[in-house]
Amino acid sequence: MSALHRAGGLLAAAVLLTGCAASGPAGSAARPSSAPSASTPSTSIPSTSTPSTPASTPSATDASPAPAAGAPAGAGGVAEGSVPVPASATRVADPAHVPVRLQVPAIGVDVPLAGLGIAPDGTLEVPTDFQQVGWFEGGPPPGDVGPAIIAGHVDSRSGPAPFYRLRDLAPGDEVLVTRADGTLVSLRVDGVAQYPKAAFPTAAVYGPVPGPALRLVTCGGSFDRTSGHYRDNVVVYAS
């Protein structure tokens, strides 16, 4: 259950996170490719059903990713071509609710947040800096009703990026988001799942939910040296 704490004691809840991919930083091994199976994603959000956030999404069990060796220079990104954005995602947030900082104590994340839009191919825009984390401006901001999306890189040629240990999160871990108006949104992880990029669960990630929710997204699985990207996405569900 999430709770929104304002300086005066105001309560509310919810944030969403997405992010992933790497450019093949220095290292000796790529992540194992094992991952929970996933259903084929929809490229638009159904208006007749409300996908539920898994209460106990299977946790990924393989080790944290080791930066891949031998990847082409300049390759990478959060999830190029792999995180489709529903056409209906055009929300404009209240400026006071815009998230400005993300903290995930369990994995040592404490970073400012930038805004992310939609790339020309219809997928989620990628942070331009590998050390940057961003939130999807076309969806609800953290603390508002609906799934907020936050995305970040897993690594780069120079080493780990902010979401390097995202897959290590466990149910109950806290996620904190500070908004422009100074309110602090506190959420708890419900589960962590890994999906092939060709089967990204768009409806489950972006679909309507009855209250505030959060999705943190990054890359995972094995590293494809031909494309310069990881083959999977890791999604953390929180509420």
Secondary structure, DSSP 8 states (H G I E B T S, - for coil): --EEE-TT-------------B---S-S--------------SS--SS------TT-----S------SS--TT---S-TTTSB--TT------GGG-EEEEEEGGGTEEEEEEEE-B-TTSBB---SSTT-EEEETTS--TTSSEEEEEEE-SEETTEE-TTTTGGG--TT-EEEEEETTS-EEEEEEEEEEEEEGGG--HHHHHS--SSEEEEEEEEEEEEETTTTEEEEEEEEEE-
